[in-house]
Amino acid sequence: MALPLNDIVSGARASRGSDIHLVRGLPPRVRIDGSLTDYPGTYPLTSEDCERYAREMAGAEYKKMETIGELDLAMTFPGGIRCRVNLFRQQGAVSAAIRILAETIPNLDDLGLPPAVSKLPELNRGIVLVTGETGSGKSTTLAAMLDRINHTYCDHIITLEDPIEYIYTPDRCTINQREIGTDTKSYADGLRAILREDPDVILIGEMRDLDTIETALTAAETGHLVFATLHTNSAPDAIDRMVDVFPEGRQKQIRLQLSTTLMAVLSQQLLPRRESGRVAACELMMVTPAIRNLIREGKTPQIVSALGTSAAEGSLTMDNCLISLCRERKISADTARRAARDTEYVKRNTGI
């Protein structure tokens, strides 16, 4: 008989797991330090096991999943373990991907990010982007930056999240956290309403469409500080992703808006440490006058070389970060090579 779901979730958290996968024909699997491993003492799940787990998590919403084929939800398991859940159908059976959310917000200084990141919560307007693939730690970085603001300034913070991941405890700031699908219909609807809610700081869980990006640019232009995420792998890619959402006739205007509102782009990935655990490798683009000019003129390919010459302002390329991590023996040479943008450059500078 399959283990109770509560036991799997609590055991996964105790093992520092980040995700749980429930798939017919496979034992429950847990992602620990980036790698999937079978949960101890379990057996391959049957279709009935998977459906029972899904019904337990979805409750009355299960019929919606049956109709449309997938369902997003947030839930709290016994012991106060908060999770983000996605249920979906595949090959006639139900599968589940469960993300275990962190209990506490880490201190920004403990995340191993580039030193200039600590200056970003001090901004009073503009857009700060955090980019990277799923599971790269974007939400954790943003939460740490917002919590720094919470303990430093007397501002009004409003977040739009899908779902809410970290729960903030208001200190000096007033904080409202809104969940997509529960507190507002969509990012675009919630963001339009935010501008009437007297915010100082806005967090957008993900920049997904034209309306969201356009409203975020407007918010930044009108004196708000906007934090947001994008699923891109580099700072220049983030700029192109935002611009390319718009029709060609509007792209010049959007580049102009971005050149005046964008303050920084932090691109990150989590890599396996030499011993155990994971470490963040980052690319940070602090937007200098030279980079603003490149954005405005649509010369984003040249931004990569501009990053290398703006180290004094705090910018850092991903490859230089990988070289530093390798020299500090935090990651292996092979890990640095596989994560590199320019493999030959990393090889030359690490002696691989």
C-alpha positions in Angstrom: 0.0 0.0 0.0 1.3 3.5 -0.9 2.6 5.7 2.0 0.3 8.4 3.3 1.0 11.7 1.4 1.5 13.6 4.6 4.4 11.2 5.5 6.0 11.7 2.1 5.8 15.5 2.4 7.2 15.6 5.9 9.9 13.2 5.1 10.9 15.1 2.0 11.2 18.3 4.0 13.3 16.6 6.7 15.7 15.5 3.9 16.0 19.1 2.5 13.9 18.1 -0.5 12.6 20.9 -2.8 10.1 18.9 -5.0 8.1 15.7 -4.9 7.0 13.9 -8.1 4.1 11.4 -8.1 3.9 9.4 -11.3 2.1 6.2 -12.2 4.6 3.3 -12.5 7.3 5.0 -10.5 8.0 5.3 -6.7 7.5 8.7 -5.3 10.6 10.7 -6.1 12.1 13.7 -4.2 14.5 16.3 -5.6 17.4 16.9 -3.2 20.2 19.3 -4.1 18.9 19.3 -7.7 18.8 15.5 -8.3 15.7 13.2 -8.2 15.9 10.1 -5.9 13.3 7.5 -4.9 11.6 8.1 -1.6 12.9 5.4 0.8 10.7 2.4 1.4 8.2 3.1 -1.4 7.1 1.1 -4.4 5.9 2.1 -7.9 2.6 3.9 -7.7 -0.6 2.6 -9.4 -3.1 4.7 -11.2 -5.4 4.4 -8.2 -2.6 5.6 -5.8 -2.0 8.7 -8.0 -5.7 9.5 -8.2 -6.2 9.1 -4.5 -3.3 11.5 -3.8 -4.7 14.0 -6.4 -8.2 13.9 -4.9 -6.8 14.4 -1.4 -4.9 17.5 -2.5 -7.6 19.0 -4.9 -10.7 18.3 -2.9 -13.7 19.9 -4.6 -11.4 21.3 -7.3 -10.7 17.8 -8.6 -13.5 18.0 -11.2 -11.9 21.1 -12.7 -8.7 19.1 -13.2 -10.6 16.3 -14.8 -12.2 18.8 -17.2 -9.1 20.9 -18.3 -6.3 18.4 -17.6 -4.3 20.3 -15.1 -4.7 22.3 -11.9 -2.5 24.7 -9.8 -3.1 25.0 -6.1 -1.4 26.0 -2.9 -1.9 24.0 0.3 -0.6 23.5 3.8 0.2 20.0 5.0 0.3 19.0 8.7 3.2 20.5 10.5 2.7 23.8 8.7 4.4 22.6 5.5 3.3 24.9 2.7 3.5 23.6 -0.8 2.7 24.6 -4.4 1.0 21.8 -6.3 0.4 21.1 -10.0 -1.8 18.2 -10.9 -2.0 17.0 -14.5 -3.1 14.2 -16.7 -0.6 12.1 -18.7 -1.3 8.9 -20.6 -4.6 8.5 -18.9 -3.3 8.8 -15.4 -2.8 11.6 -12.9 0.6 13.0 -12.0 1.6 15.5 -9.4 4.5 17.9 -9.0 4.7 19.3 -5.4 7.1 22.2 -4.6 7.9 22.4 -0.9 8.0 26.1 0.1 10.5 27.5 2.6 9.3 28.2 6.1 11.3 31.3 6.6 12.7 34.1 4.5 16.5 34.0 4.4 18.7 37.1 5.1 19.8 38.7 1.8 23.4 38.7 2.9 23.3 34.9 3.4 22.4 33.9 -0.2 25.9 34.3 -1.7 24.8 36.9 -4.3 27.0 39.6 -5.8 27.7 42.4 -3.4 25.8 45.0 -5.4 22.6 43.1 -5.0 22.4 44.4 -1.4 22.0 47.9 -2.9 18.9 47.1 -4.9 16.4 47.3 -1.9 17.7 50.9 -1.5 16.2 52.0 -4.8 13.1 54.1 -4.7 11.9 53.6 -8.3 12.4 51.6 -11.4 12.3 47.9 -12.4 14.5 45.1 -11.0 14.3 41.8 -12.8 15.4 38.4 -11.4 15.7 35.8 -14.1 16.5 32.1 -14.4 15.0 28.7 -15.1 12.4 27.1 -12.8 14.0 26.2 -9.5 16.9 28.6 -9.8 16.0 30.5 -6.6 14.3 33.5 -8.1 11.5 33.6 -5.5 13.9 33.3 -2.6 16.1 36.1 -3.8 13.1 38.4 -4.3 11.6 37.5 -0.9 14.9 38.4 0.7 15.1 41.7 -1.0 11.5 42.6 -0.1 12.1 41.5 3.5 15.1 43.8 3.6 12.8 46.7 2.6 10.2 45.5 5.2 12.8 45.9 8.0 14.3 49.1 6.7 11.7 51.5 5.2 8.2 52.6 6.0 6.6 51.6 2.7 3.5 49.9 1.3 4.5 46.6 -0.4 2.0 44.8 -2.6 2.8 41.4 -4.1 1.1 39.5 -7.0 2.0 35.8 -6.8 0.9 32.5 -8.3 0.7 31.1 -5.7 2.0 33.0 -2.6 5.2 31.3 -1.6 6.8 33.2 1.3 4.6 34.8 4.0 5.9 38.2 5.1 5.5 39.4 8.7 5.0 43.2 8.4 7.6 45.1 10.4 8.1 48.7 9.3 6.2 48.2 6.1 2.5 47.6 5.4 2.3 44.4 3.2 -0.5 43.0 1.1 0.0 39.7 -0.7 -2.5 38.8 -3.4 -2.7 35.4 -5.0 -3.7 34.9 -8.7 -6.9 33.0 -9.0 -7.9 33.6 -5.4 -7.5 37.3 -4.7 -7.5 38.5 -8.3 -8.3 37.0 -11.7 -4.9 37.5 -13.4 -1.6 39.3 -13.2 -2.8 41.9 -15.6 -6.0 42.6 -13.7 -4.2 42.7 -10.3 -1.5 45.0 -11.6 -4.0 47.5 -13.0 -5.7 47.6 -9.7 -2.4 48.0 -7.8 -1.9 51.4 -9.3 -5.0 52.5 -7.3 -3.9 51.0 -4.1 -1.1 53.5 -3.1 1.9 51.1 -3.4 5.5 52.1 -3.0 6.9 48.6 -3.9 5.3 46.1 -6.2 6.3 42.4 -6.7 5.1 40.7 -9.8 5.6 36.9 -9.5 6.1 36.6 -13.3 6.0 38.9 -16.3 3.8 36.7 -18.6 2.2 38.9 -21.2 2.0 42.3 -22.9 -0.5 43.8 -20.5 1.6 42.8 -17.5 4.8 44.2 -18.9 3.2 47.4 -20.1 1.6 48.1 -16.7 4.8 47.3 -14.9 6.7 49.9 -17.1 4.0 52.4 -16.4 4.2 51.8 -12.6 8.0 52.2 -12.7 7.7 55.4 -14.8 5.3 56.9 -12.2 7.7 56.5 -9.3 7.2 52.9 -8.0 9.8 50.3 -7.4 8.9 47.1 -9.3 10.4 43.7 -8.7 9.6 40.9 -11.2 10.8 37.6 -12.6 11.3 36.3 -16.1 12.2 32.9 -17.4 15.3 33.8 -19.3 18.9 32.7 -18.8 20.8 36.0 -19.2 20.4 39.7 -18.7 20.4 40.6 -22.4 17.8 37.8 -23.0 15.5 39.5 -20.5 15.5 42.7 -22.4 14.7 41.0 -25.7 12.0 38.9 -24.1 10.2 42.0 -22.8 10.5 43.9 -26.1 9.6 41.0 -28.4 6.2 40.6 -26.7 5.1 43.9 -28.3 4.2 44.4 -32.0 7.0 45.7 -34.1 5.5 49.1 -34.4 5.7 49.6 -30.6 9.1 48.1 -29.9 11.1 51.3 -30.3 8.8 53.0 -27.6 9.2 50.0 -25.3 13.0 50.1 -25.6 12.9 53.7 -24.7 10.7 53.0 -21.6 13.0 50.2 -20.6 16.1 52.3 -21.0 14.8 54.8 -18.5 13.1 52.4 -16.0 15.3 49.3 -15.8 17.7 49.5 -12.9 19.2 46.0 -12.7 18.8 42.4 -14.0 20.0 39.5 -11.8 20.2 36.2 -13.7 20.9 33.1 -11.5 21.2 29.4 -11.5 21.7 26.9 -8.7 24.6 24.5 -9.0 25.8 21.5 -7.0 28.5 22.3 -4.4 31.6 20.2 -4.3 30.6 18.7 -0.9 26.8 18.9 -0.7 24.0 21.3 -1.2 23.8 24.0 -3.9 25.3 27.4 -4.6 24.0 30.3 -6.6 25.9 31.4 -9.7 24.8 34.8 -10.8 25.0 37.3 -13.6 24.3 40.9 -12.5 23.7 43.7 -14.9 23.6 47.1 -13.2 22.1 49.4 -15.8 24.7 52.1 -16.5 24.3 55.1 -19.0 26.2 53.0 -21.6 23.9 50.1 -21.2 20.8 52.4 -21.3 22.0 53.6 -24.6 22.4 50.1 -25.9 18.9 49.2 -24.8 17.5 52.3 -26.5 19.3 51.6 -29.7 18.4 47.9 -29.8 22.0 46.7 -29.5 21.4 44.1 -26.8 24.1 41.7 -28.2 26.7 44.3 -27.2 25.5 44.3 -23.6 27.5 41.2 -22.9 30.8 43.0 -23.5 29.4 46.1 -21.7 29.0 43.9 -18.6 32.6 43.1 -18.6 33.6 46.8 -18.5 31.1 47.9 -15.8 32.5 45.8 -12.9 33.1 49.0 -10.9 29.3 49.6 -10.8 28.8 46.0 -9.5 28.0 44.2 -12.8 29.2 40.6 -13.1 29.1 38.1 -16.0 27.9 34.6 -15.4 31.2 33.2 -16.7 33.3 35.3 -14.3 31.1 34.2 -11.4 31.7 30.6 -12.4 35.4 31.1 -12.5 35.4 32.6 -9.0 33.3 29.8 -7.6 35.6 27.3 -9.2 38.8 29.0 -7.9 37.2 29.1 -4.4 36.5 25.4 -4.7 32.8 25.8 -4.2 32.0 24.0 -7.4 33.9 21.5 -9.5 35.6 22.4 -12.8 33.2 20.2 -14.6 30.2 22.0 -13.1 31.7 25.3 -14.1 32.3 24.1 -17.7 28.7 22.7 -18.1 27.1 25.9 -16.7 29.3 28.3 -18.8 28.1 30.6 -21.5 31.6 30.7 -23.1 33.1 27.3 -22.3 36.5 28.1 -23.8 36.8 31.3 -21.7 36.0 29.5 -18.5 38.5 26.7 -19.4 41.3 29.2 -20.0 40.7 31.0 -16.7 40.2 28.0 -14.5 42.9 25.7 -15.9 40.3 23.0 -16.7 
